[in-house]
Structures are given as structure tokens and as C-alpha cells.
Amino acid sequence: MRGIYIDCETGGLDAKVHGLVSVGAVAFEIDVTNPDRAIILGDYLSHVQPVRELGYTEGAYAVHGISVDWLKKNGQPEETVYTELVGFIKSFLQPDEPFAGRLWAHNAPFDHSFVKALEDRVLYIAGDTMPCMTPVIHDRCDWSCTKNLWCVLRGLGIHNVRCKLDDIIDYYGIIDPRQGQHDAYTDAKLGIEVLRHMLFDLKKHYDMVK
């Protein structure tokens, strides 16, 4: 199974009013018949320059530690981030591949909403001059969600642990290098490890059922 795990750090919880701070994407491959390890095929990380009309809350800063002043100096324009992200995704997901479910995230509707809001702003400003990237971030495209998969495992009676990414990381004993603050790139890599462990548990469950 090949896919791309995406994580976003944001200025708040609502993509309509809060800015995108950073986006990390990691392309991976996992053998679902023997998911003992994940192969990393490539990665991408970018920070986004603040958008004047969008908000950045103190609560969000406490989560990721990235300030608006730092983003002003080190972030890239939204158009650059969008173009690079789409290019990265398309380099691993070829047009002739089935696309549905190839993008992964933990609480996928949240990350999807911020990436889609980024796309909407960039394409609105650019008008007809930007190529349409509908196959990548369009609303009709299904994103797969490790949080939902965890809920499936709980429903099967395999686990009974809260569904936050940090809780699942602790449950599996995955080494967490973040030291208390979230980072889009590291969160994406941890999400892949969580996915691999869950696929392994799912395989064991159905092997026992058989």
C-alpha cells in the first residue's frame, strides 16, 4: 500500500478563520500482508507566511510553538506552499492510480479543511493562471483517517484507548521525539508508524477469525 501522510499545524481550529502555519507530507509504502515496517519514499515540510485576514490564537501557539513573527521571517507565500505540496503529492500518486484513500491524516477532516482552504485562496487569487489541482485536494476526494481506523479497531474489541494520536503513540510504545510540542513533519511520520501498527493488529485479528 502506497500513500502520503499529511499533517497540518494551524493558527486555530477553524479553517475558515484561522491560518495554516505549516504542512508536512511523508510518502510511504507498507506491505499490508506483513506490515513490520514502513518504507519512507520522500517527504515535504513547509511553513506558511501569515495571511493578514486570518487569525492565530495563543492556544495554537502553545501546541506547536511557532509564532507569527517567526512565520513572517521564515514562512513561504501560500502560492509557493500550495504549488510545492501539489507537486510533491503528484510525484508519488500518478494519474493512472486509483486516488481515493491515498492521502492519510489523523482526524483527516481537520487537515483536509485547512489544505482545501489553502487551495481555495490560492486559486481564487490566481484566477485562471494557476492549473486546477482538482485530483489532489478536491472535496470529492476521499482522505483516509487513522483516527477512524482506530475506532474500527476499538469496535472489534482489539483496543480500548482514547483516539488522540498521542494516546495511540503511547499505547504502542512508539518513540516520540517531539518533547511536548507538535511538528507537522514529525507528526506525519508518527502517524505512519501508528498506521503500520494498526494494520498489523488488524491483520492479526482477521487471521485469528479465519
N, C-alpha and C positions, 0 to 999 in steps of 0.2 A: 504494500500500500504506500503510495507516494502522496504527499500533501505539503501544505505550508501552514505553519502555526503562527498566528498573529496575536500580538498583544499591544494595547494602547495605554499610555499614561495620559491623563487628561486634566483639565483645569476644573473639573466638576463632574456631575453625574448626568447632565442633560446635554446631548449633542447639539441641541438647537440653540443653546445659550452659552455653553462652555467651550473653551478652545481645546484643540488637540495639542498636547505637549510633546509626545514622542510616539513613534510607532516602530516596533520591532517585528521582523518576519524571519522565520527559520524554515527552510525547505528540508524535508526529511523523508526517509524511507524506512518502513518497518515490515518485516516478514510476519504476516498475521498468523501463519501456521507455526511460527516459532519466534515470538516477539521477545527474545532475550536481550536484544539491543536495538537501538535506533541509529541509523546512519544519517549523519548531517550532510546535506548536499550543498548548502550555501546559506548565507544569512545576510540580513539587511537591518540597519538601525539608523534612524534619523530623528533629529529634534526640530521642532517647528517654531518659526518666528511667531510671536503673538499677533493675533488678529485683533485690531482695535475694538471692534464691536462685541467681542466675546469675553466672557468672564473667566477669572482664575481665582479659585477660593483658597483660603488658608487651610481648610481641611484637606484639599487635594495636595497642597504643598507638603503637608505632614506625611502623606503617603509616599511620595516619590522624591521630595527634597529638591525639586527643580524650580527655581524662581523665575519670575517673569523677566527680571533684569538679566539673568543668565541666558535665557532664551533670546532676548534681543541681541545679545552679543554673539551667540553661538548657533542659534537656530537657522534653518533654511526656509526660504519662502514656501508657502503652501504649494504653489505650482511645481516647484522642484521636487518636493517630497512626494507629491502625487505621481508625477511622471516617473520618478525613480522606483517607487513602490510598484506601480503597474508594470514597469519593465522587468523588475525582479520576479514578480508573480508569473508573468507571461513567459519568462525564460525557463520556468520549470513546469508550467502547465500548458502544454501545447494545444493549439486549437482543435486538433482532432481527438483529444482525450475527452472522456466524459468529465464534465466540470463539477457537477453537483456534489457537494460534500468534500471537496478537495481543500478548502480553507477551513482551518480549525481555530478555535479560541475557547477560552473558559468563560462562560457566560457570553456566548457568541453574539446575541442581540445587542449587547452593550458595545463591543468592539466594532461590530458591523455598523452601528448607527454613527459612530464617530468617523470611520473611514468613508462611509457614504456621504456624510455631511461635508467632509473634505472634498470629495469628488464633486458634489453639487456646487460648492462655492467656486472651485477652480473652473469648471466647465461653464458656469454662469458668467464669470468674468471674461473668460476667453471667447465665449460665443462659439462661432463655427471654426475658429482657428485651431482648436485642440481636437485631436482624434477622439472619437467616442470609445470609452473603455467598458462598454456595457457587459462584455463577457466576464469581467473581473469583479466588479463591485455592485452590480445591479441588484435591485430589491428582490427580483425573482430568483436570484442565485442562492442556493441553499448553503449555508455555512454549517459545518458540523461542530458540536459543542461537547467538550469533555465534562462539563457540569451535567448536561443531560445524560451522558453515558454513565456517569457516576450514579445518577438517580435510578437508571435501569438496573445497575448492579445492586443497589440497595433494595429495589423491588424484588430482585431474585433472592434476596436474603444473604447475599455474599458479604455485604458490609452494612454497618450502622454508624456511620461517621458523618459529621456535617459536610456540606458540599463546597465550602470555600476551597480555593486552590491551596492555601496554606495548610488547611486541615488535612487535605489529601496527601500533601507532601510529607507532613508529619507522620501520617498513618503508614506510609510506605517506607519511611526512614530515608527519604531522598536527601542528599546533601544540599543544603540551601546556602549559597554564598552571599546572599543579599544583605545580611546584617541589619535586618529590620526595615529597610526601605525598598520599595518596589522599583524595578527597572524593566523596561519593555523587552529588551533583548533577553535578559536572564529569565524573566517570567515566561517568555515563549519557549526557551529551552527546557525549563522546568515543566511546562505544560506538555511537551513531547514525552518527557520521562513519565509523567503521570499517565498519559495516554498509553504508553507502552506497558506499564504495569497493569492498567485496567484491561487491555486486550489479552494479556497473559491470564488474568483472573477469569475473564470471560471464556477463554478457550478451555481452561481447566474445568470450569463449571459445566460446559456443554459436553466435554469429554466424559465427565462423570455421569451426566444424564444419559448419554449413549450407552 
